[in-house]
Amino acid sequence: MSSNSEAVKPLSANEIIKADSHLLRGSIAADLIDSSTGNISDNSNQLTKFHGLYMQDDRDLRNALKKAGKEKAFAFMLRARLPGGVATPQQWLVLDQLAGEMASPSLRLTTRQTFQFHGILKGNIKALVKRMHKVLLDSIAACGDVNRNVMAPPNPERSPLLQQVYDQARAWSEYALPKTHAYHEIWLDEELVAGGEVEPMYGPTYLPRKFKTGFALPPSNDIDVFSQDLGFIAIVENDQLAGYNVTVGGGLGMSHGNAETFPRLADVLGFISPDKVNTIGQAVLMTQRDYGDRTNRKHARLKYTIEDRGVEWFKAEVEKRAGITFEAARPFHFTTIEDPHGWQECADGNWFYGLHILSGRIKDLPGWPMKTALREIAQIHTGDFRLTPSQNLTISGVTPAQKPLIDEILTRHGLSGENNQSRLRLNALSCVALPTCGLALAESERVLPEMLEKFETVLEEAGLRDDAISLRVTGCPNGCARPYLAEIGFVGRAPNKYALYLGASYNGTRLNRLYTPSTNIDDAVTMLTPIIKRYALERNDGEGFGDYCDRVILPKDATFHSIGTRE
């Protein structure tokens, strides 16, 4: 169902592709066996996203291959579905092996708590997916116009409350999966469905755009809950999980120079009891299914549906569909986004080790064999691994007997000091960007180390090495590393050119604002050096860098749409 104003407009091309796809099958199977090219058809390129796959090419090689009259260096990125970021040692070992045999040798931990493979050739995809399947991993709905990988606090073993929140996040992930059998037919060679297949929640054209869900437990806002389409903020009363405040309409993607696109913080609809999560989640998802814009994909996220129709209208529609009336939202307060690092003791007497991994990139380098070290740990570990929303890793469920064994492996491979970094580095995020992402306008992951080194010099001189400051960089304005919630945000505009944003709150409750529309890294460091030094001298007690910039540095008329504080 569409609004009357949308009914006269033509549907976007993606809507036609989905409608004609026979529930996400299309011509994917035929394209896979076409050995004349490493690519697949344009339509299949859209549909494979629902299966967790993106077609990419090595952009570093584009010009040379073009001059040689050769095809681009096509390869696929595959994103696993891993609700809450939990993986067993057996799964870790298989993923490690697959990366070495069938993809680029590194693994990457994403800002949505899951794994990405890069550099998979078309002929290797099915074999890779089948081997993932043997250890109960899949990539269903990791991308596409569906509910994507569900985020949750990464260390549920720290308390029974965290475990409850994780369990509900996982249950919602399973509940909101597409019901089509296409993934199993195409990648696992299972029997074709004879007919009568339906998508009771999504319908034949799924959602207008991607849909992201996250669960948070204050005081940690590690998942950036206000950036999610749908969020559940756990409310604890008398040491028990009383329920959740439900948030809707967050989203950070935008387009440079397009005022109709903007980052937006989510609104709080109200409070529900824990048993209502799936019912409310389904009502939110189906309201967006029926009222989201299917004519303009840049305007198709839930945040625009709510912006256009109003949050009160949306709340009433969700209540009607769910048969539930929201209670008044209950008090909560976020203080941090940072992961715990190093050894941490858990409620059950076991331990976990929080390991900082810059940009989430797991690979072996001279003097820094992280991939080898984690493989050795996985071979003896009896707990599990937890991926964090900040691209870090926790080695979880470590028994007292195993603790010295794992500590020895980390020390022997030179990783025991990886957490001894500036707080700026420990909080930094980046997207992959060049050379594989087709949307990247500038470097991100590859430039982050240089960027951090330059700013760390300034912070050291100002006596701020141990101050938590969030810096995030993305290669384009889609914002995969959530730069608009960073105290210092860099958003790629062109090669070595970035829009610079300042003034978000460290705890993820206020968007930043544009400071300068285009700068390079060196000029940005020059611009920010006096501001950083002023901050060190002039800040109020407990005032974060983003709060100082918002109060003192930024003009009051410089604003992002729907800017505000969500406490």
Secondary structure, 3 states (H helix, E strand, C coil): CCCHHHHCCCCCHHHHHHHCCCCCCCCHHHHHCCCCCCCCCHHHHHHHHHHCEEEEECHHHHHHHHHCCCCCCEEEEEECECHHHEECHHHHHHHHHHHHHHCCCCEEECCCCCEEEEEECHHHHHHHHHHHHHCCCECCCCCCCCECCCECCCCHHHCHHHHHHHHHHHHHHHHCCCCCCHHHHHHHCCCCCCCCCCCCCCCCCCCCCCECEEEEECCECCCCHHHCCEEEEEEEECCEEEEEEEEECCECCCCCCCCCCCCECCEEEEEECHHHHHHHHHHHHHHHHHHCCCCCHHHCCHHHHHHHHCHHHHHHHHHHHHCCCCECCCCCCCCECCCCCEEEECCCCCEEEEECCHHHEECEECCEEHHHHHHHHHHHCCCEEEECCCCCEEEEEECCCCHHHHHHHHHHCCCCCCCCCCHHHHHCEECCCCCCCCCCCCCCCCCHHHHHHHHHHHHHHCCCCCCCCCEEEECCCCCCCCHHHCCEEEEEEECCEEEEEECCCCCCCCCCEEEEEEECHHHHHHHHHHHHHHHHHHCCCCCCHHHHHHHHHCCCCCCCCCCCCCC
